[in-house]
Amino acid sequence: MYVCSCFGVTEKQVKEHAEAGACTPRQIASACKAGTDCGSCVRRIQALLGRGSCPRRELVDQGVPAFTAETTALSEAA
């Protein structure tokens, strides 16, 4: 199912970007442009991100500073 009709981005693509570490609509937008044109898909993207786990968010919840969590998540993805 399409999430962003402006750029043809599907739910599957959003989920793949989220699994790769994109935890916010802005990070999804950086990865695939979804949400950067008319903006009507941003709430749907937020809903999709809210359902899954975010490696960086889990680290921050454990008390790891955000910068360290981001660095850790990026190094784990490499």
Backbone as JSON, one array per atom type, in Angstrom:
{
  "sequence": "MYVCSCFGVTEKQVKEHAEAGACTPRQIASACKAGTDCGSCVRRIQALLGRGSCPRRELVDQGVPAFTAETTALSEAA",
  "N": [[0.84, -1.18, 0.0], [0.48, 2.24, -0.79], [2.09, 4.89, 0.9], [3.03, 7.45, 0.52], [1.89, 9.2, -2.03], [2.89, 11.18, -3.63], [5.6, 10.66, -4.1], [5.57, 7.97, -4.56], [6.04, 6.11, -2.48], [6.03, 3.21, -0.54], [4.41, 1.37, 2.19], [6.03, -0.76, 2.87], [8.57, 0.17, 2.08], [8.91, 2.32, 3.85], [8.98, 0.92, 6.27], [11.29, -0.6, 5.84], [13.24, 1.42, 5.78], [12.95, 2.3, 8.38], [13.8, 0.03, 9.78], [16.43, 0.17, 9.07], [17.25, 2.22, 10.62], [16.02, 4.75, 10.55], [14.12, 6.79, 12.49], [12.29, 8.81, 12.73], [9.79, 10.89, 11.1], [11.16, 12.86, 9.68], [13.67, 11.7, 9.25], [12.9, 9.57, 7.65], [12.0, 11.05, 5.47], [14.45, 12.1, 4.61], [15.61, 9.8, 3.68], [13.94, 8.87, 1.58], [12.3, 10.87, 0.53], [9.6, 10.89, 1.2], [6.84, 12.6, 2.47], [7.75, 15.15, 2.01], [6.59, 16.74, 0.09], [3.48, 17.36, -0.38], [2.79, 16.69, 2.21], [0.72, 15.22, 3.31], [1.08, 12.58, 4.04], [2.54, 12.39, 6.34], [1.44, 11.9, 8.91], [0.64, 9.26, 8.61], [3.12, 8.04, 8.25], [4.23, 8.59, 10.77], [2.54, 6.96, 12.3], [3.25, 4.43, 11.36], [5.92, 4.32, 12.17], [5.58, 4.42, 14.9], [4.69, 1.93, 15.57], [6.72, 0.07, 15.29], [9.95, -1.02, 16.52], [12.65, 1.08, 17.43], [16.03, 1.14, 17.09], [17.73, 3.22, 18.04], [15.99, 4.69, 19.66], [15.42, 2.79, 21.63], [17.93, 2.56, 22.82], [18.26, 5.15, 23.85], [16.17, 5.17, 25.66], [17.26, 3.43, 27.48], [19.06, 4.95, 28.76], [21.32, 5.74, 27.42], [23.09, 8.41, 26.04], [21.67, 10.53, 23.48], [23.35, 11.23, 21.26], [25.39, 9.31, 21.44], [23.81, 7.04, 21.16], [22.89, 7.37, 18.53], [25.31, 7.21, 17.13], [26.08, 4.6, 17.84], [23.96, 3.1, 16.7], [24.35, 3.7, 14.0], [26.89, 2.59, 13.58], [26.34, -0.07, 14.04], [24.71, -0.62, 11.91], [26.42, -0.59, 9.8]],
  "CA": [[0.0, 0.0, 0.0], [1.25, 3.47, -0.85], [2.03, 5.84, 2.0], [3.27, 8.75, -0.1], [1.57, 9.14, -3.45], [3.71, 12.17, -4.36], [6.87, 10.04, -4.49], [5.38, 6.54, -4.77], [6.7, 5.37, -1.39], [5.12, 2.23, 0.04], [4.58, 1.02, 3.61], [7.19, -1.65, 2.95], [9.78, 0.99, 2.0], [9.02, 3.05, 5.11], [9.4, -0.06, 7.27], [12.7, -0.94, 5.57], [14.06, 2.56, 6.23], [12.88, 2.29, 9.84], [14.68, -1.05, 10.22], [17.8, 0.62, 8.83], [17.62, 3.23, 11.61], [15.25, 5.99, 10.49], [13.16, 6.71, 13.59], [11.38, 9.95, 12.71], [9.36, 11.23, 9.74], [12.22, 13.64, 9.02], [14.69, 10.76, 8.79], [12.29, 8.87, 6.52], [12.04, 12.01, 4.36], [15.83, 12.17, 4.11], [15.92, 8.55, 3.01], [13.15, 8.57, 0.38], [11.51, 12.06, 0.19], [8.2, 10.8, 1.64], [6.44, 13.66, 3.39], [8.39, 16.44, 1.71], [5.86, 17.53, -0.91], [2.21, 17.9, 0.15], [2.78, 16.47, 3.66], [-0.45, 14.47, 3.79], [1.46, 11.24, 4.49], [3.38, 12.45, 7.55], [0.77, 11.22, 10.02], [0.7, 7.81, 8.34], [4.5, 7.65, 8.53], [4.34, 8.59, 12.23], [1.84, 5.78, 12.79], [4.07, 3.26, 11.03], [7.11, 4.35, 13.02], [5.17, 4.19, 16.27], [4.4, 0.51, 15.77], [7.93, -0.74, 15.31], [10.98, -0.61, 17.47], [13.72, 1.9, 16.88], [17.24, 0.84, 17.86], [18.22, 4.4, 18.75], [15.04, 5.03, 20.71], [15.62, 1.82, 22.7], [19.17, 2.92, 23.52], [18.01, 6.38, 24.61], [15.33, 4.75, 26.8], [18.13, 2.73, 28.43], [19.91, 5.93, 29.4], [22.47, 6.08, 26.59], [22.85, 9.72, 25.45], [21.19, 10.48, 22.1], [24.46, 11.24, 20.31], [26.02, 7.99, 21.51], [22.84, 6.09, 20.61], [22.92, 7.52, 17.09], [26.6, 6.67, 16.67], [26.01, 3.15, 18.0], [23.04, 2.57, 15.71], [24.98, 3.81, 12.69], [28.0, 1.64, 13.47], [25.76, -1.4, 13.96], [24.13, -0.78, 10.57], [27.5, -0.71, 8.81]],
  "C": [[0.89, 1.25, 0.0], [1.0, 4.34, 0.37], [2.11, 7.25, 1.42], [3.0, 8.65, -1.6], [2.39, 10.14, -4.26], [5.0, 11.54, -4.89], [6.77, 8.53, -4.65], [6.06, 5.66, -3.72], [5.66, 4.47, -0.72], [5.37, 2.03, 1.53], [5.83, 0.17, 3.79], [8.5, -0.84, 2.93], [9.99, 1.77, 3.29], [9.53, 2.11, 6.2], [10.86, -0.46, 7.09], [13.63, 0.18, 6.04], [14.09, 2.61, 7.76], [13.79, 1.2, 10.4], [16.15, -0.69, 10.06], [18.2, 1.76, 9.77], [16.87, 4.54, 11.56], [14.11, 5.91, 11.5], [12.15, 7.84, 13.62], [10.91, 10.19, 11.27], [10.42, 12.03, 8.98], [13.32, 12.73, 8.49], [14.17, 9.92, 7.63], [12.33, 9.77, 5.29], [13.44, 12.11, 3.77], [16.18, 10.93, 3.3], [15.19, 8.38, 1.67], [12.23, 9.71, -0.09], [10.05, 12.0, 0.64], [7.91, 11.89, 2.67], [6.99, 15.03, 3.08], [7.65, 17.28, 0.69], [4.57, 18.08, -0.3], [2.07, 17.68, 1.65], [1.63, 15.64, 4.18], [-0.1, 13.09, 4.33], [2.22, 11.24, 5.82], [2.73, 11.73, 8.73], [0.79, 9.71, 9.84], [2.11, 7.29, 8.63], [4.72, 7.6, 10.04], [3.69, 7.34, 12.82], [2.66, 4.52, 12.53], [5.31, 3.19, 11.93], [6.77, 4.04, 14.47], [4.93, 2.73, 16.58], [5.64, -0.34, 15.91], [8.9, -0.27, 16.36], [12.06, 0.17, 16.73], [14.97, 1.64, 17.7], [17.74, 2.03, 18.65], [17.3, 4.78, 19.89], [15.21, 4.08, 21.9], [16.88, 2.15, 23.5], [18.98, 4.16, 24.38], [17.16, 6.04, 25.84], [16.16, 4.05, 27.87], [19.11, 3.67, 29.11], [21.17, 6.28, 28.63], [22.18, 7.44, 25.96], [22.51, 9.61, 23.97], [22.31, 10.43, 21.09], [25.14, 9.88, 20.28], [25.1, 6.94, 20.91], [22.85, 6.15, 19.1], [24.19, 6.93, 16.51], [26.59, 5.15, 16.75], [25.13, 2.53, 16.94], [23.65, 2.62, 14.32], [26.11, 2.8, 12.53], [27.48, 0.21, 13.39], [25.2, -1.66, 12.57], [25.2, -1.0, 9.51], [28.06, -2.1, 8.7]]
}
